[in-house]
Amino acid sequence: MKNPKFLEHLNHVLQDFSPDQHLLIVSKTRTLDEIRAYYDIGHRHFGENRVQELLLKSNELKVSCPEIKWHMIGHLQSNKVKDLFKVHSLKAIHSVDSIHLLDELIKNEHRLNHRVGVFLQFNTSREEEKSGFESRPELDVAIARFNDCQNLYLQGLMTMGALRVDDQMKSALACFRELRGLKAELDQKWGLDLQLSMGMSQDYKIALAEGANWLRLGTMMFDISGD
Ligand SMILES: *Cc1c(COP(=O)(O)O)cnc(C)c1O
C-alpha cells in the first residue's frame, strides 16, 4: 500500500541529496508496517541497532520485502556475530569499533554467502560512552586485516556527532570534518575510496554538506505527523 504522506516526506528529504549520498532509514523500535510503508514506495536500505531485532524483522519481511537491504548500525558484541550473519539480506555493518570485533567477524565470514561491507567506527567526539577506534594507527591495523578477506570488505568510516556539548551543531561539524580528513589520509595511503557514514536526524544537513555518503535517519523519517 502506498502511503502518500511517506512518499511526500521521502521526496522532500531526498531533495538535498546528491547522487553519491544515500539514505539509510533507521527502523529500530519501528513496526513492520512502518518499514513496509517505505519499502512500498521504493526505499530499500534500512538500519537496526540490535541483532535480535534485526534478525526477527529480516525474517518477518523476507517474503513481503524481497529486495530489502539491512544495515547493522549499533554496538555489536562479539558473541552476536553468528546471529548477525544469519540475516540473509545483510548489506553492511556500520559499527565495527575494535580490532577484537573485526577479528571475530573475519573468523566467521565463511558463514556468509555474499559480500558484506564494513565501516570502521571512529570516536571523533571522544565521549567515553561512545565506542570506536580512537587513533590513526589503530585504523591502519584494522585496514590491513582486510587483505585476506573473502566476503567482508572495507566500505568506509562511520562516526557520530557529540551529544553532551553546548553547541551540538558546531561540535557535529568538527566531528564530521575530522572523519573527512581521516578518509583523505587513509584513501591516499591505502589507495582506497572510503565512504562516510555520518549524520542523524538532528545533524544530517551538516553531514550532507561535509560529504557524507550514508545518512542514518530514524526519528525524522517516522515522526512526520506535524509536517
Ligand atoms: C538511532 C540511531 C540513528 C538514528 O538516529 P535519529 O536521531 O533517530 O535519526 C543513527 N545512528 C545510530 C548509530 C543510531 O543508533
The ligand as a MOL file (V3000), in Angstrom:
LIG
                    3D

  0  0  0     0  0            999 V3000
M  V30 BEGIN CTAB
M  V30 COUNTS 15 15 0 0 0
M  V30 BEGIN ATOM
M  V30 1 C 19.2620 5.5720 16.3660 0
M  V30 2 C 20.4640 5.7860 15.5570 0
M  V30 3 C 20.4610 6.6540 14.4560 0
M  V30 4 C 19.2320 7.4770 14.0570 0
M  V30 5 O 19.0200 8.4850 14.9780 0
M  V30 6 P 17.8060 9.5390 14.7930 0
M  V30 7 O 18.1570 10.6400 15.6990 0
M  V30 8 O 16.5670 8.8130 15.2090 0
M  V30 9 O 17.7890 9.9230 13.3670 0
M  V30 10 C 21.6170 6.7760 13.7100 0
M  V30 11 N 22.7410 6.0910 14.0250 0
M  V30 12 C 22.7840 5.2500 15.0770 0
M  V30 13 C 24.0410 4.5370 15.3590 0
M  V30 14 C 21.6570 5.0680 15.8710 0
M  V30 15 O 21.7100 4.2500 16.9270 0
M  V30 END ATOM
M  V30 BEGIN BOND
M  V30 1 1 1 2
M  V30 2 1 2 3
M  V30 3 2 2 14
M  V30 4 1 3 4
M  V30 5 2 3 10
M  V30 6 1 4 5
M  V30 7 1 5 6
M  V30 8 2 6 7
M  V30 9 1 6 8
M  V30 10 1 6 9
M  V30 11 1 10 11
M  V30 12 2 11 12
M  V30 13 1 12 13
M  V30 14 1 12 14
M  V30 15 1 14 15
M  V30 END BOND
M  V30 END CTAB
M  END
